[in-house]
Every structure is written in structure tokens, then in C-alpha cells.
Amino acid sequence: MSKRLKIINVVGARPNLPKIAPLMREMRRHPEIEPILVHTGQHYDEKMSKIFFDELGLPKPDFYLGIGSGSHAVQ
């Protein structure tokens, strides 16, 4: 029995969302790869995050950390 290669992809800031979209699409084409999407929640409102998921066809994140805004110490 072969195991699938798990690849964890962590995104949160707007510049990373368009970059990860084609990578997620390609990884999902390969049954031997299990792409895992983690959204930090750094950009959490619709205009800064959700719109990218919708328009780029990104899957719902497997994990949402809900970091939000705040100082580095708070985050």
C-alpha cells in the first residue's frame, strides 16, 4: 500500500493567494499527492481574502488559523 505525499501549503497574505492557486490545481491533478491548505487568517475580510478564494477557484482551507490583525506578539 503506497502512501500519499502530504504537502502543506501555508498562505495568509494577499500576494500568496494568487501564487498558490495554480500550485493547488496542479497538485490536485496527481493522486499520489495530498495537498493541504492552511490559511493563517492574516487577511480575513472578503475584499482581502475571500474574493481570491472565489475568483481563483481555491478550495476551502483544510485549516484556518484565524490569526487576524494585531501585533506580532499578539499573533
N, C-alpha and C positions, 0 to 999 in steps of 0.2 A: 504494500500500500504506500503510495507516494504522498508526501505532504505538500501542501501548497506553500509557496513562498509568501510570507506576510510582509507587506511594505507599508510602513506607517508614514503618512503624508500629513504634516502639520502646517496649517495655514491660519492666518488671522488678519493680516493687514491687506488692504486692497490690492497692492501690487502683486501679491502672491496668488490671489484668486484666479486671475486670467492665466497665470503661468501653470497652475496645477490642472486646469480643465483639460487640455489635450493629453496630459500625462495620465490622468484618471481614465479618460476614454481609451487610451492605448492599453493600459494595464488591465482594464476590464475585458479586453478582447482575448486575453490569454488565460485559459482556465487554470494554468499552473501558478497564477499569481492571485493573491488575495489583497487588493488594495484597501487600506484602512484610512479613512479620512478623519482627521482631528481638527476641529475648528476651535481656536483659542477664545474666540468671542471678543477679541480686541476691538474690532469694528462690528457693532452689533445692531445698528439700526438698518431699516430697509434700504435706504439710499447708499449705505456704505458696505453692505454685505449681502443681504437677501437678494437684491437685484442681480448681483453677479451669479449667485447660485441659479436663479431662474433663467437668466439670459444665456448663460454659458452651459446650461444643462448639467451642472454639478449635482451629484447625488446628495441627499441629506447626509450630514456628517454622522459618522459612527459614534463619535464622541464630541460633545460640546462642553468646553471648559468654563464658559461664562466669565471670562476674566474681566470684561468691561473696561471702563476707563478708571484712571486713578494713578497714583504714583507707582513707581516700580516696586516700592516696599509693600504697598497695598496689594498690587497684583501678585 
